[in-house]
Amino acid sequence: MTPDIVGMRITRSIQSVENDMDELLAKASELMAEIARGRLAIVDNAHSTQRPMARVAAMQRSLIEARSELVRAHSDLSKLAETMDIPVRCPDKAEGEHQPLAEIAA
């Protein structure tokens, strides 16, 4: 595998993980909103749902920290690619999820 192919595959993978993490953050936020709306809908006292909400908030903080680490890893990899003169962007043809490796190399 050539350095260019390695660079394109890593670029595609890290962007996929970033997108997946953003989607997970959005879903965690939706969960928090549903819990809060549910508490309002059933006129429940805050005590019964406060602990689960605090746990979801803690999980969101952990996700944000993980996302920040991923951003730092992305930055480090981009700098490394620049020093090695490896492209950091996939060509348009290579951005498809099921693009055969032979076509990427062509």
N, CA, C and O atoms as a printed pandas DataFrame, in Angstrom:
     atom_number atom_name residue_name chain_id  residue_number  x_coord  y_coord  z_coord
0              1         N          MET        A               1    0.861   -1.173    0.000
1              2        CA          MET        A               1    0.000    0.000    0.000
2              3         C          MET        A               1    0.907    1.236    0.000
3              4         O          MET        A               1    1.883    1.310    0.746
4              5         N          THR        A               2    0.564    2.186   -0.842
5              6        CA          THR        A               2    1.380    3.403   -0.939
6              7         C          THR        A               2    1.026    4.377    0.175
7              8         O          THR        A               2   -0.054    4.280    0.759
8              9         N          PRO        A               3    1.919    5.313    0.478
9             10        CA          PRO        A               3    1.610    6.320    1.489
10            11         C          PRO        A               3    0.355    7.139    1.151
11            12         O          PRO        A               3   -0.405    7.514    2.044
12            13         N          ASP        A               4    0.146    7.413   -0.138
13            14        CA          ASP        A               4   -1.050    8.168   -0.533
14            15         C          ASP        A               4   -2.326    7.399   -0.203
15            16         O          ASP        A               4   -3.292    7.979    0.292
16            17         N          ILE        A               5   -2.330    6.102   -0.476
17            18        CA          ILE        A               5   -3.499    5.277   -0.181
18            19         C          ILE        A               5   -3.721    5.212    1.322
19            20         O          ILE        A               5   -4.853    5.327    1.790
20            21         N          VAL        A               6   -2.652    5.029    2.073
21            22        CA          VAL        A               6   -2.761    5.006    3.536
22            23         C          VAL        A               6   -3.360    6.318    4.023
23            24         O          VAL        A               6   -4.263    6.322    4.861
24            25         N          GLY        A               7   -2.858    7.428    3.499
25            26        CA          GLY        A               7   -3.379    8.740    3.901
26            27         C          GLY        A               7   -4.850    8.900    3.587
27            28         O          GLY        A               7   -5.608    9.410    4.412
28            29         N          MET        A               8   -5.264    8.471    2.407
29            30        CA          MET        A               8   -6.675    8.590    2.035
30            31         C          MET        A               8   -7.558    7.710    2.911
31            32         O          MET        A               8   -8.654    8.114    3.299
32            33         N          ARG        A               9   -7.086    6.518    3.219
33            34        CA          ARG        A               9   -7.886    5.612    4.057
34            35         C          ARG        A               9   -8.017    6.154    5.478
35            36         O          ARG        A               9   -9.095    6.095    6.070
36            37         N          ILE        A              10   -6.924    6.682    6.025
37            38        CA          ILE        A              10   -6.986    7.261    7.365
38            39         C          ILE        A              10   -7.895    8.478    7.369
39            40         O          ILE        A              10   -8.690    8.657    8.292
40            41         N          THR        A              11   -7.783    9.314    6.347
41            42        CA          THR        A              11   -8.643   10.501    6.251
42            43         C          THR        A              11  -10.109   10.109    6.240
43            44         O          THR        A              11  -10.923   10.679    6.967
44            45         N          ARG        A              12  -10.434    9.138    5.416
45            46        CA          ARG        A              12  -11.818    8.692    5.318
46            47         C          ARG        A              12  -12.296    8.093    6.649
47            48         O          ARG        A              12  -13.427    8.338    7.070
48            49         N          SER        A              13  -11.443    7.320    7.300
49            50        CA          SER        A              13  -11.818    6.691    8.567
50            51         C          SER        A              13  -12.013    7.704    9.676
51            52         O          SER        A              13  -12.979    7.616   10.433
52            53         N          ILE        A              14  -11.110    8.666    9.783
53            54        CA          ILE        A              14  -11.236    9.631   10.872
54            55         C          ILE        A              14  -12.460   10.513   10.670
55            56         O          ILE        A              14  -13.136   10.871   11.634
56            57         N          GLN        A              15  -12.745   10.865    9.422
57            58        CA          GLN        A              15  -13.954   11.648    9.157
58            59         C          GLN        A              15  -15.204   10.848    9.496
59            60         O          GLN        A              15  -16.180   11.410    9.992
60            61         N          SER        A              16  -15.188    9.562    9.237
61            62        CA          SER        A              16  -16.321    8.707    9.572
62            63         C          SER        A              16  -16.525    8.643   11.083
63            64         O          SER        A              16  -17.652    8.743   11.568
64            65         N          VAL        A              17  -15.438    8.476   11.818
65            66        CA          VAL        A              17  -15.541    8.432   13.285
66            67         C          VAL        A              17  -16.036    9.771   13.823
67            68         O          VAL        A              17  -16.860    9.804   14.737
68            69         N          GLU        A              18  -15.541   10.872   13.265
69            70        CA          GLU        A              18  -16.003   12.193   13.694
70            71         C          GLU        A              18  -17.506   12.341   13.465
71            72         O          GLU        A              18  -18.228   12.818   14.340
72            73         N          ASN        A              19  -17.965   11.937   12.305
73            74        CA          ASN        A              19  -19.397   12.019   12.007
74            75         C          ASN        A              19  -20.221   11.142   12.941
75            76         O          ASN        A              19  -21.278   11.554   13.420
76            77         N          ASP        A              20  -19.733    9.926   13.198
77            78        CA          ASP        A              20  -20.439    9.017   14.102
78            79         C          ASP        A              20  -20.499    9.583   15.520
79            80         O          ASP        A              20  -21.520    9.466   16.198
80            81         N          MET        A              21  -19.416   10.188   15.958
81            82        CA          MET        A              21  -19.410   10.778   17.303
82            83         C          MET        A              21  -20.380   11.955   17.384
83            84         O          MET        A              21  -21.077   12.124   18.384
84            85         N          ASP        A              22  -20.420   12.760   16.333
85            86        CA          ASP        A              22  -21.369   13.875   16.320
86            87         C          ASP        A              22  -22.806   13.364   16.372
87            88         O          ASP        A              22  -23.653   13.936   17.059
88            89         N          GLU        A              23  -23.072   12.291   15.645
89            90        CA          GLU        A              23  -24.407   11.699   15.670
90            91         C          GLU        A              23  -24.734   11.164   17.066
91            92         O          GLU        A              23  -25.855   11.329   17.545
92            93         N          LEU        A              24  -23.772   10.531   17.712
93            94        CA          LEU        A              24  -23.974   10.032   19.064
94            95         C          LEU        A              24  -24.227   11.182   20.042
95            96         O          LEU        A              24  -25.082   11.066   20.920
96            97         N          LEU        A              25  -23.506   12.272   19.902
97            98        CA          LEU        A              25  -23.741   13.449   20.743
98            99         C          LEU        A              25  -25.149   13.990   20.531
99           100         O          LEU        A              25  -25.827   14.366   21.487
100          101         N          ALA        A              26  -25.581   14.028   19.290
101          102        CA          ALA        A              26  -26.939   14.504   19.001
102          103         C          ALA        A              26  -27.976   13.579   19.629
103          104         O          ALA        A              26  -28.959   14.050   20.201
104          105         N          LYS        A              27  -27.768   12.279   19.529
105          106        CA          LYS        A              27  -28.717   11.329   20.120
106          107         C          LYS        A              27  -28.733   11.425   21.639
107          108         O          LYS        A              27  -29.790   11.292   22.256
108          109         N          ALA        A              28  -27.581   11.654   22.245
109          110        CA          ALA        A              28  -27.525   11.819   23.698
110          111         C          ALA        A              28  -28.293   13.071   24.119
111          112         O          ALA        A              28  -28.956   13.080   25.156
112          113         N          SER        A              29  -28.200   14.106   23.324
113          114        CA          SER        A              29  -28.949   15.333   23.614
114          115         C          SER        A              29  -30.448   15.104   23.471
115          116         O          SER        A              29  -31.242   15.621   24.258
116          117         N          GLU        A              30  -30.829   14.326   22.461
117          118        CA          GLU        A              30  -32.239   13.990   22.287
118          119         C          GLU        A              30  -32.756   13.191   23.480
119          120         O          GLU        A              30  -33.880   13.403   23.936
120          121         N          LEU        A              31  -31.930   12.269   23.986
121          122        CA          LEU        A              31  -32.311   11.495   25.160
122          123         C          LEU        A              31  -32.544   12.412   26.355
123          124         O          LEU        A              31  -33.530   12.257   27.075
124          125         N          MET        A              32  -31.649   13.356   26.566
125          126        CA          MET        A              32  -31.802   14.295   27.678
126          127         C          MET        A              32  -33.099   15.078   27.535
127          128         O          MET        A              32  -33.833   15.256   28.507
128          129         N          ALA        A              33  -33.377   15.539   26.340
129          130        CA          ALA        A              33  -34.609   16.294   26.102
130          131         C          ALA        A              33  -35.840   15.422   26.351
131          132         O          ALA        A              33  -36.820   15.897   26.925
132          133         N          GLU        A              34  -35.807   14.169   25.932
133          134        CA          GLU        A              34  -36.942   13.272   26.140
134          135         C          GLU        A              34  -37.184   13.009   27.625
135          136         O          GLU        A              34  -38.329   12.949   28.074
136          137         N          ILE        A              35  -36.110   12.855   28.371
137          138        CA          ILE        A              35  -36.268   12.642   29.816
138          139         C          ILE        A              35  -36.910   13.874   30.449
139          140         O          ILE        A              35  -37.833   13.752   31.255
140          141         N          ALA        A              36  -36.424   15.053   30.085
141          142        CA          ALA        A              36  -36.977   16.296   30.645
142          143         C          ALA        A              36  -38.440   16.477   30.238
143          144         O          ALA        A              36  -39.277   16.849   31.061
144          145         N          ARG        A              37  -38.738   16.215   28.976
145          146        CA          ARG        A              37  -40.138   16.329   28.520
146          147         C          ARG        A              37  -41.025   15.298   29.205
147          148         O          ARG        A              37  -42.168   15.586   29.560
148          149         N          GLY        A              38  -40.491   14.100   29.385
149          150        CA          GLY        A              38  -41.252   13.050   30.064
150          151         C          GLY        A              38  -41.575   13.440   31.494
151          152         O          GLY        A              38  -42.676   13.189   31.984
152          153         N          ARG        A              39  -40.615   14.049   32.154
153          154        CA          ARG        A              39  -40.838   14.492   33.532
154          155         C          ARG        A              39  -41.947   15.532   33.569
155          156         O          ARG        A              39  -42.794   15.506   34.463
156          157         N          LEU        A              40  -41.950   16.442   32.611
157          158        CA          LEU        A              40  -43.012   17.455   32.548
158          159         C          LEU        A              40  -44.366   16.823   32.230
159          160         O          LEU        A              40  -45.386   17.209   32.800
160          161         N          ALA        A              41  -44.371   15.859   31.326
161          162        CA          ALA        A              41  -45.627   15.256   30.877
162          163         C          ALA        A              41  -46.314   14.454   31.977
163          164         O          ALA        A              41  -47.542   14.431   32.063
164          165         N          ILE        A              42  -45.530   13.806   32.806
165          166        CA          ILE        A              42  -46.146   12.982   33.845
166          167         C          ILE        A              42  -46.214   13.706   35.190
167          168         O          ILE        A              42  -46.581   13.117   36.207
168          169         N          VAL        A              43  -45.858   14.978   35.179
169          170        CA          VAL        A              43  -45.884   15.816   36.370
170          171         C          VAL        A              43  -45.215   15.093   37.545
171          172         O          VAL        A              43  -45.714   15.076   38.670
172          173         N          ASP        A              44  -44.087   14.511   37.230
173          174        CA          ASP        A              44  -43.324   13.789   38.242
174          175         C          ASP        A              44  -42.458   14.779   39.009
175          176         O          ASP        A              44  -42.077   15.829   38.493
176          177         N          ASN        A              45  -42.162   14.426   40.237
177          178        CA          ASN        A              45  -41.265   15.320   40.958
178          179         C          ASN        A              45  -39.854   15.157   40.396
179          180         O          ASN        A              45  -39.509   14.111   39.846
180          181         N          ALA        A              46  -39.073   16.171   40.538
181          182        CA          ALA        A              46  -37.743   16.191   39.945
182          183         C          ALA        A              46  -36.824   15.139   40.544
183          184         O          ALA        A              46  -35.860   14.718   39.905
184          185         N          HIS        A              47  -37.111   14.720   41.748
185          186        CA          HIS        A              47  -36.205   13.794   42.423
186          187         C          HIS        A              47  -36.076   12.458   41.696
187          188         O          HIS        A              47  -34.988   11.883   41.669
188          189         N          SER        A              48  -37.141   11.960   41.118
189          190        CA          SER        A              48  -37.086   10.623   40.512
190          191         C          SER        A              48  -36.298   10.592   39.201
191          192         O          SER        A              48  -35.740    9.552   38.851
192          193         N          THR        A              49  -36.242   11.674   38.491
193          194        CA          THR        A              49  -35.521   11.673   37.213
194          195         C          THR        A              49  -34.229   12.483   37.251
195          196         O          THR        A              49  -33.489   12.510   36.268
196          197         N          GLN        A              50  -33.955   13.128   38.351
197          198        CA          GLN        A              50  -32.749   13.955   38.423
198          199         C          GLN        A              50  -31.469   13.122   38.304
199          200         O          GLN        A              50  -30.531   13.512   37.608
200          201         N          ARG        A              51  -31.438   11.987   38.979
201          202        CA          ARG        A              51  -30.237   11.147   38.932
202          203         C          ARG        A              51  -29.974   10.614   37.521
203          204         O          ARG        A              51  -28.840   10.695   37.048
204          205         N          PRO        A              52  -30.989   10.070   36.834
205          206        CA          PRO        A              52  -30.717    9.636   35.450
206          207         C          PRO        A              52  -30.288   10.796   34.548
207          208         O          PRO        A              52  -29.430   10.627   33.681
208          209         N          MET        A              53  -30.882   11.965   34.752
209          210        CA          MET        A              53  -30.483   13.118   33.938
210          211         C          MET        A              53  -29.031   13.500   34.222
211          212         O          MET        A              53  -28.290   13.850   33.303
212          213         N          ALA        A              54  -28.632   13.435   35.468
213          214        CA          ALA        A              54  -27.241   13.740   35.817
214          215         C          ALA        A              54  -26.294   12.725   35.182
215          216         O          ALA        A              54  -25.194   13.076   34.755
216          217         N          ARG        A              55  -26.724   11.473   35.120
217          218        CA          ARG        A              55  -25.887   10.441   34.498
218          219         C          ARG        A              55  -25.763   10.673   32.991
219          220         O          ARG        A              55  -24.682   10.510   32.426
220          221         N          VAL        A              56  -26.846   11.046   32.351
221          222        CA          VAL        A              56  -26.790   11.352   30.919
222          223         C          VAL        A              56  -25.890   12.567   30.682
223          224         O          VAL        A              56  -25.115   12.588   29.725
224          225         N          ALA        A              57  -25.990   13.573   31.545
225          226        CA          ALA        A              57  -25.132   14.758   31.413
226          227         C          ALA        A              57  -23.658   14.378   31.570
227          228         O          ALA        A              57  -22.802   14.893   30.851
228          229         N          ALA        A              58  -23.366   13.477   32.509
229          230        CA          ALA        A              58  -21.986   13.015   32.695
230          231         C          ALA        A              58  -21.502   12.263   31.461
231          232         O          ALA        A              58  -20.353   12.403   31.045
232          233         N          MET        A              59  -22.392   11.466   30.886
233          234        CA          MET        A              59  -22.043   10.746   29.676
234          235         C          MET        A              59  -21.778   11.723   28.533
235          236         O          MET        A              59  -20.847   11.525   27.752
236          237         N          GLN        A              60  -22.587   12.774   28.430
237          238        CA          GLN        A              60  -22.366   13.785   27.393
238          239         C          GLN        A              60  -21.007   14.463   27.581
239          240         O          GLN        A              60  -20.295   14.706   26.606
240          241         N          ARG        A              61  -20.648   14.767   28.823
241          242        CA          ARG        A              61  -19.330   15.366   29.078
242          243         C          ARG        A              61  -18.223   14.430   28.604
243          244         O          ARG        A              61  -17.243   14.873   28.003
244          245         N          SER        A              62  -18.380   13.142   28.874
245          246        CA          SER        A              62  -17.381   12.164   28.436
246          247         C          SER        A              62  -17.297   12.110   26.910
247          248         O          SER        A              62  -16.209   12.008   26.344
248          249         N          LEU        A              63  -18.444   12.178   26.260
249          250        CA          LEU        A              63  -18.448   12.181   24.797
250          251         C          LEU        A              63  -17.760   13.419   24.245
251          252         O          LEU        A              63  -17.019   13.337   23.266
252          253         N          ILE        A              64  -18.002   14.556   24.865
253          254        CA          ILE        A              64  -17.363   15.801   24.421
254          255         C          ILE        A              64  -15.846   15.691   24.596
255          256         O          ILE        A              64  -15.083   16.108   23.725
256          257         N          GLU        A              65  -15.418   15.127   25.723
257          258        CA          GLU        A              65  -13.982   14.936   25.951
258          259         C          GLU        A              65  -13.389   13.994   24.904
259          260         O          GLU        A              65  -12.304   14.245   24.379
260          261         N          ALA        A              66  -14.103   12.913   24.604
261          262        CA          ALA        A              66  -13.629   11.972   23.586
262          263         C          ALA        A              66  -13.575   12.642   22.217
263          264         O          ALA        A              66  -12.637   12.419   21.451
264          265         N          ARG        A              67  -14.569   13.455   21.913
265          266        CA          ARG        A              67  -14.593   14.166   20.620
266          267         C          ARG        A              67  -13.424   15.136   20.534
267          268         O          ARG        A              67  -12.817   15.294   19.475
268          269         N          SER        A              68  -13.108   15.783   21.650
269          270        CA          SER        A              68  -11.966   16.700   21.680
270          271         C          SER        A              68  -10.662   15.955   21.432
271          272         O          SER        A              68   -9.789   16.451   20.720
272          273         N          GLU        A              69  -10.523   14.767   22.014
273          274        CA          GLU        A              69   -9.335   13.951   21.770
274          275         C          GLU        A              69   -9.233   13.553   20.304
275          276         O          GLU        A              69   -8.144   13.535   19.730
276          277         N          LEU        A              70  -10.366   13.238   19.711
277          278        CA          LEU        A              70  -10.377   12.883   18.291
278          279         C          LEU        A              70   -9.950   14.070   17.433
279          280         O          LEU        A              70   -9.213   13.899   16.462
280          281         N          VAL        A              71  -10.401   15.258   17.780
281          282        CA          VAL        A              71   -9.983   16.463   17.047
282          283         C          VAL        A              71   -8.467   16.634   17.158
283          284         O          VAL        A              71   -7.799   16.958   16.176
284          285         N          ARG        A              72   -7.934   16.416   18.354
285          286        CA          ARG        A              72   -6.485   16.538   18.540
286          287         C          ARG        A              72   -5.735   15.468   17.726
287          288         O          ARG        A              72   -4.700   15.754   17.124
288          289         N          ALA        A              73   -6.264   14.243   17.714
289          290        CA          ALA        A              73   -5.637   13.180   16.920
290          291         C          ALA        A              73   -5.683   13.533   15.435
291          292         O          ALA        A              73   -4.712   13.316   14.710
292          293         N          HIS        A              74   -6.800   14.071   14.990
293          294        CA          HIS        A              74   -6.939   14.482   13.592
294          295         C          HIS        A              74   -5.894   15.538   13.247
295          296         O          HIS        A              74   -5.248   15.468   12.201
296          297         N          SER        A              75   -5.736   16.505   14.126
297          298        CA          SER        A              75   -4.746   17.557   13.906
298          299         C          SER        A              75   -3.333   16.977   13.840
299          300         O          SER        A              75   -2.549   17.338   12.963
300          301         N          ASP        A              76   -3.017   16.084   14.763
301          302        CA          ASP        A              76   -1.696   15.452   14.774
302          303         C          ASP        A              76   -1.453   14.670   13.484
303          304         O          ASP        A              76   -0.373   14.751   12.899
304          305         N          LEU        A              77   -2.459   13.915   13.045
305          306        CA          LEU        A              77   -2.320   13.139   11.814
306          307         C          LEU        A              77   -2.167   14.049   10.598
307          308         O          LEU        A              77   -1.394   13.743    9.691
308          309         N          SER        A              78   -2.895   15.163   10.572
309          310        CA          SER        A              78   -2.776   16.111    9.456
310          311         C          SER        A              78   -1.368   16.696    9.392
311          312         O          SER        A              78   -0.784   16.814    8.315
312          313         N          LYS        A              79   -0.835   17.058   10.545
313          314        CA          LYS        A              79    0.534   17.600   10.586
314          315         C          LYS        A              79    1.544   16.557   10.131
315          316         O          LYS        A              79    2.479   16.870    9.395
316          317         N          LEU        A              80    1.354   15.321   10.570
317          318        CA          LEU        A              80    2.243   14.239   10.161
318          319         C          LEU        A              80    2.180   14.031    8.648
319          320         O          LEU        A              80    3.210   13.865    7.994
320          321         N          ALA        A              81    0.985   14.041    8.107
321          322        CA          ALA        A              81    0.816   13.862    6.665
322          323         C          ALA        A              81    1.506   14.990    5.899
323          324         O          ALA        A              81    2.129   14.749    4.865
324          325         N          GLU        A              82    1.397   16.207    6.397
325          326        CA          GLU        A              82    2.056   17.335    5.733
326          327         C          GLU        A              82    3.569   17.161    5.727
327          328         O          GLU        A              82    4.222   17.412    4.714
328          329         N          THR        A              83    4.127   16.734    6.855
329          330        CA          THR        A              83    5.584   16.562    6.913
330          331         C          THR        A              83    6.044   15.428    6.004
331          332         O          THR        A              83    7.187   15.422    5.549
332          333         N          MET        A              84    5.159   14.468    5.737
333          334        CA          MET        A              84    5.508   13.334    4.879
334          335         C          MET        A              84    5.068   13.562    3.440
335          336         O          MET        A              84    5.232   12.689    2.588
336          337         N          ASP        A              85    4.502   14.748    3.170
337          338        CA          ASP        A              85    4.006   15.102    1.832
338          339         C          ASP        A              85    2.968   14.096    1.327
339          340         O          ASP        A              85    3.001   13.663    0.175
340          341         N          ILE        A              86    2.045   13.741    2.231
341          342        CA          ILE        A              86    0.953   12.822    1.905
342          343         C          ILE        A              86   -0.321   13.661    1.800
343          344         O          ILE        A              86   -0.575   14.498    2.667
344          345         N          PRO        A              87   -1.125   13.453    0.757
345          346        CA          PRO        A              87   -2.380   14.208    0.646
346          347         C          PRO        A              87   -3.271   13.972    1.863
347          348         O          PRO        A              87   -3.370   12.852    2.365
348          349         N          VAL        A              88   -3.912   15.033    2.328
349          350        CA          VAL        A              88   -4.777   14.897    3.498
350          351         C          VAL        A              88   -6.246   14.914    3.119
351          352         O          VAL        A              88   -7.093   14.777    4.001
352          353         N          ARG        A              89   -6.581   15.073    1.873
353          354        CA          ARG        A              89   -7.968   15.070    1.412
354          355         C          ARG        A              89   -8.150   13.946    0.407
355          356         O          ARG        A              89   -7.289   13.707   -0.440
356          357         N          CYS        A              90   -9.280   13.260    0.511
357          358        CA          CYS        A              90   -9.603   12.224   -0.474
358          359         C          CYS        A              90  -10.073   12.883   -1.757
359          360         O          CYS        A              90  -10.785   13.886   -1.711
360          361         N          PRO        A              91   -9.688   12.339   -2.893
361          362        CA          PRO        A              91  -10.289   12.822   -4.130
362          363         C          PRO        A              91  -11.771   12.491   -4.128
363          364         O          PRO        A              91  -12.202   11.574   -3.430
364          365         N          ASP        A              92  -12.552   13.228   -4.902
365          366        CA          ASP        A              92  -13.997   13.030   -4.919
366          367         C          ASP        A              92  -14.386   11.577   -5.156
367          368         O          ASP        A              92  -15.319   11.084   -4.522
368          369         N          LYS        A              93  -13.702   10.892   -6.040
369          370        CA          LYS        A              93  -14.032    9.492   -6.328
370          371         C          LYS        A              93  -13.856    8.604   -5.105
371          372         O          LYS        A              93  -14.571    7.611   -4.964
372          373         N          ALA        A              94  -12.935    8.930   -4.228
373          374        CA          ALA        A              94  -12.608    8.050   -3.109
374          375         C          ALA        A              94  -13.484    8.286   -1.893
375          376         O          ALA        A              94  -13.369    7.555   -0.909
376          377         N          GLU        A              95  -14.349    9.278   -1.929
377          378        CA          GLU        A              95  -15.126    9.585   -0.747
378          379         C          GLU        A              95  -16.311    8.655   -0.545
379          380         O          GLU        A              95  -16.888    8.640    0.542
380          381         N          GLY        A              96  -16.698    7.874   -1.559
381          382        CA          GLY        A              96  -17.800    6.936   -1.392
382          383         C          GLY        A              96  -17.434    5.851   -0.398
383          384         O          GLY        A              96  -16.284    5.414   -0.350
384          385         N          GLU        A              97  -18.406    5.409    0.401
385          386        CA          GLU        A              97  -18.121    4.424    1.436
386          387         C          GLU        A              97  -17.677    3.090    0.863
387          388         O          GLU        A              97  -16.877    2.395    1.490
388          389         N          HIS        A              98  -18.165    2.717   -0.295
389          390        CA          HIS        A              98  -17.880    1.396   -0.839
390          391         C          HIS        A              98  -16.980    1.474   -2.058
391          392         O          HIS        A              98  -17.043    0.612   -2.936
392          393         N          GLN        A              99  -16.153    2.488   -2.118
393          394        CA          GLN        A              99  -15.241    2.658   -3.244
394          395         C          GLN        A              99  -14.173    1.566   -3.197
395          396         O          GLN        A              99  -13.456    1.464   -2.202
396          397         N          PRO        A             100  -14.045    0.746   -4.247
397          398        CA          PRO        A             100  -13.020   -0.291   -4.246
398          399         C          PRO        A             100  -11.629    0.332   -4.186
399          400         O          PRO        A             100  -11.373    1.363   -4.808
400          401         N          LEU        A             101  -10.740   -0.299   -3.436
401          402        CA          LEU        A             101   -9.406    0.205   -3.251
402          403         C          LEU        A             101   -8.673    0.334   -4.596
403          404         O          LEU        A             101   -7.889    1.263   -4.787
404          405         N          ALA        A             102   -8.925   -0.587   -5.514
405          406        CA          ALA        A             102   -8.266   -0.530   -6.825
406          407         C          ALA        A             102   -8.625    0.746   -7.562
407          408         O          ALA        A             102   -7.778    1.316   -8.250
408          409         N          GLU        A             103   -9.867    1.208   -7.435
409          410        CA          GLU        A             103  -10.267    2.458   -8.087
410          411         C          GLU        A             103   -9.626    3.654   -7.416
411          412         O          GLU        A             103   -9.296    4.635   -8.083
412          413         N          ILE        A             104   -9.445    3.588   -6.103
413          414        CA          ILE        A             104   -8.811    4.701   -5.394
414          415         C          ILE        A             104   -7.367    4.842   -5.857
415          416         O          ILE        A             104   -6.876    5.957   -6.033
416          417         N          ALA        A             105   -6.693    3.728   -6.053
417          418        CA          ALA        A             105   -5.292    3.748   -6.431
418          419         C          ALA        A             105   -5.089    4.154   -7.888
419          420         O          ALA        A             105   -4.000    4.583   -8.268
420          421         N          ALA        A             106   -6.119    4.022   -8.693
421          422        CA          ALA        A             106   -5.998    4.319  -10.129
422          423         C          ALA        A             106   -5.869    5.793  -10.408
423          424         O          ALA        A             106   -5.759    6.195  -11.566
